[in-house]
């Protein structure tokens, strides 16, 4: 046995059977960023991007993506999420935008992939909305910050 939950004894990929697991309250928070030119950040802040409201559109895209994670990641279970939040904040030191997403539910499997998917698609949407001004933007730092609930308990990333 490899210790990987999506690999069976024969070494083949499979969807984990969560049928006998207890339902618990679960949450996960992920983060990422989009680094850009200072003038691109100004363009977004002032609402002057050619495609419109970058922040609002990206936030909605991230929420929608979390809800569609099982359509994108082959072995993820479809989940009844009870909450998805996406926060986008300016970071002049990057310069750029930092994205944080949290997904929650009461269920038999975790929501780490939903939080990570929300962050990833939010960052991609920011890129798409602003690429006319700055094709050199960089997406990075996508990682799980914390998760709660389930058999494995809590996880908190080191700084």
C-alpha positions in Angstrom: 0.0 0.0 0.0 1.4 3.4 -1.0 -0.3 5.5 1.6 -1.9 7.5 -1.1 -5.7 7.3 -0.7 -6.5 7.5 -4.4 -4.2 4.5 -5.3 -5.5 1.0 -4.6 -3.4 -2.1 -3.7 -2.8 -2.8 -7.4 -1.4 0.7 -7.9 -4.4 1.9 -9.9 -6.2 5.2 -9.4 -9.7 5.0 -7.9 -12.2 7.1 -6.1 -12.1 6.7 -2.3 -15.2 5.1 -0.8 -16.4 7.6 1.9 -19.7 5.8 2.5 -18.8 4.5 6.0 -17.1 7.8 7.2 -18.8 10.0 9.7 -20.1 13.4 8.7 -18.2 16.1 10.4 -17.9 19.9 10.0 -15.1 20.5 7.6 -13.4 23.6 6.3 -10.3 24.5 4.2 -8.6 27.8 3.4 -6.1 28.3 0.6 -4.1 31.2 -0.8 -2.3 32.4 -3.9 -1.3 35.6 -5.6 -1.1 37.4 -9.0 2.0 39.6 -9.3 1.7 42.4 -11.9 3.1 45.7 -12.9 2.3 48.6 -10.6 0.3 50.3 -13.3 -1.8 47.2 -13.9 -2.7 47.2 -10.2 -3.7 50.8 -10.5 -5.8 50.1 -13.5 -7.6 47.3 -11.6 -8.0 49.5 -8.5 -9.5 52.3 -10.5 -11.9 50.1 -12.4 -10.4 50.9 -15.8 -9.6 47.4 -17.1 -11.0 46.9 -20.6 -13.1 43.8 -19.6 -14.7 45.5 -16.6 -14.8 44.8 -12.9 -11.7 42.5 -12.4 -12.2 41.9 -8.6 -15.9 41.2 -8.7 -15.7 39.0 -11.7 -12.7 37.0 -10.3 -14.5 36.5 -7.0 -17.5 35.1 -8.6 -15.4 32.9 -10.9 -13.6 31.5 -7.8 -16.9 30.7 -6.0 -18.3 29.0 -9.1 -15.1 27.0 -9.5 -15.3 25.7 -6.0 -18.8 24.4 -6.7 -17.5 22.6 -9.9 -14.3 21.1 -8.5 -15.5 17.5 -9.0 -16.1 18.3 -12.7 -12.4 19.4 -13.0 -10.5 17.0 -10.8 -11.3 13.4 -11.8 -11.3 11.7 -8.4 -13.0 14.4 -6.3 -16.5 13.7 -4.9 -19.3 16.1 -5.8 -20.0 18.1 -2.6 -22.8 20.1 -1.1 -20.8 23.1 0.0 -22.4 25.2 2.7 -20.1 28.2 2.2 -17.4 29.5 -0.2 -15.8 32.8 0.3 -13.1 34.5 -1.8 -11.2 37.5 -0.6 -9.0 39.5 -2.9 -6.7 42.1 -1.4 -4.1 44.5 -2.8 -0.5 43.9 -1.9 1.7 46.8 -3.0 4.8 44.9 -2.0 4.2 42.2 -4.7 2.9 44.4 -6.4 -0.4 42.6 -7.1 -3.4 40.9 -5.6 -3.5 38.2 -2.9 -6.4 35.7 -3.0 -7.7 33.7 -0.1 -10.6 31.2 -0.4 -12.4 29.3 2.2 -14.8 26.3 1.6 -17.0 24.7 4.3 -19.5 21.9 4.6 -20.7 19.1 6.9 -19.9 15.9 5.1 -17.8 12.8 4.8 -14.9 14.2 2.8 -12.7 17.3 3.0 -12.9 20.6 1.0 -9.2 21.2 0.4 -9.5 20.8 -3.3 -12.5 23.2 -3.4 -10.5 25.9 -1.7 -7.5 25.4 -3.9 -9.6 25.3 -7.0 -11.3 28.6 -6.0 -8.0 30.3 -5.5 -6.5 29.0 -8.8 -9.5 30.0 -10.9 -9.7 33.4 -9.2 -6.1 34.0 -10.0 -6.6 32.8 -13.6 -9.6 35.1 -14.0 -7.6 38.1 -12.7 -5.0 37.3 -15.4 -7.6 36.9 -18.1 -9.3 40.2 -17.1 -6.1 42.2 -17.1 -3.9 40.5 -19.7 -4.6 43.2 -22.3 -2.6 45.5 -20.0 0.0 43.1 -18.7 0.8 39.7 -20.3 3.7 39.2 -17.9 1.7 38.7 -14.8 2.8 35.8 -12.6 0.4 33.5 -10.7 2.0 31.8 -7.7 2.0 30.7 -4.1 -1.1 28.6 -4.4 -1.2 26.4 -1.3 -3.4 25.1 1.5 -3.2 27.3 4.6 -5.4 25.3 6.9 -8.0 22.6 7.1 -10.3 21.4 9.9 -12.5 18.3 10.5 -12.3 14.8 9.4 -10.3 11.8 10.6 -6.9 13.4 10.0 -7.8 16.4 12.1 -6.5 20.0 11.7 -3.7 21.2 9.5 -2.1 24.6 9.6 0.7 25.5 7.1 3.9 26.9 8.4 4.5 30.5 7.5 
